[in-house]
Amino acid sequence: MIPGENDSPDDVRDLVAYVAENLGKDTPLHLSRYFPRFKMTSPPTPEKSLFDALEIARRDLQYVYVGNIQSSEASNTSCPVCHDVLVKRSGYSIEMAPGLKTKGSGNFALCPKCGFETNIIIK
């Protein structure tokens, strides 16, 4: 999300509506904090903008998280039913929830707490 380019609440609502309608509400959405590099001179994305976008996106999408920011809760992927953490992220480290596994011959993981079939693929 780049300040002044694509970070307004209307931009976020438009993106979320498009993803939900065309790709499905279970499509993961990663909202990433921008930092100026090379020829881009816009200021870094304010953390508040990311959290506001996260709140908007989670109204219509099941798997939304933020990146490029130090936030344990907002960077994780949680079960859309029971909200238990399924994938924990910290920097470049990723940890799957204990007990996250597939059922039968399918590749989609089941939430270890409530049994919801997620869109997380385990191979």
N, C-alpha and C positions, 0 to 999 in steps of 0.2 A: 504494500500500500504506500503510494507516494503522495505526500502532502500537496494538495492543490491539483493533483492529476486524476486520482481515482479513489480518494478516501472519504468523500462526503457520504452522509447517511443514504442519500438517494442513489449514489453509485453502488453502495453495498446492497441496498434493497434490489436494485436492478440485476446485479450479478446473482444474488441468491435466488431471485425469481426465475432467472434463466436456467440456472443449474437445477433447481427443483423441477421445473416444467420439462426440460429437455434431457436431463441426465438422470434425474431421480433424487429423491430426498435422502437417499443413503449414499450419495456421492460425497467423498471426503472433500473438504474445503480447507486449505491451509492459507491462513492470512499471515503474511510475512512482513515484518518491520523492515523498512527501507533505511539505508544509511548512504549518504553521498559518497560516490566514488567516481573516478575518472572525470568526465565532463558534466556529470549531473551535480547540480549545486543546491537542490532543494534541501531544506533541513530534514533531519531524521524524522521518521513517523513518530508522533507523540504516542506514548503508551496508552493514553486515554482513547485515542482514535482506534487503536487496535481492540481495546476492550469494548468500546461502543459497537464496533463492527461485529465482534464476537457475539455480543448479546443479540444484535439484529439477526445474524445468520443462524443462530441456534433456535430461533423461532420456527424456522422452516426446514432446516437441514439437520440430520442426525449426527453427523461426524464433522465437527468444526473445531479447529485448534489454531493457535497462533505460533509463530516461529520467529526466530531471530530476536528473542526477548527472554529474559530470565523470569519465568513464571511457571511454577510447578503445575498448578491447577489448569491453567489455560492452554498449556502445551500438550496435555494428555488427551488420549482418546478414551471416552467413557461409553458405557453401555447406554443406549437411548432409552431403555426401559427402567433399569434399577440405578443407573448412574455410577455403577462401580467402575473403577479405572481398569481398562483393558490393556492399554499401551501407555507406558510412562516414558516421557521424553525429558532429557536434561542435556542441553548442548547437543552434541552429536551422538549421545548414548540413547539407546532404546531398550526398554525392558518390557517383555510381555508379562501379563498377569499370570501368577501361578495357576495352573489348571486350565488355561486357555487352550482348547484343543478342538479338533473337528469331530463330527459325528458320522459314523459309517464311512462311506467312500467319498463324501463331499469334501471340499476344500475350505468351506466357510467355517470360521471359528464360532463356538458357542460360548456365551457368557458363563463363566464358572459359577456365578452367584445365582442368576435367574434362568439360565438356559436359553436366552434369546439368541437366535441365529443372526450373527453380525455379518457385515460385508468384509470382514477381515479375512484375508486368505492366508492359510498356513500351508506351506508345501514342504 
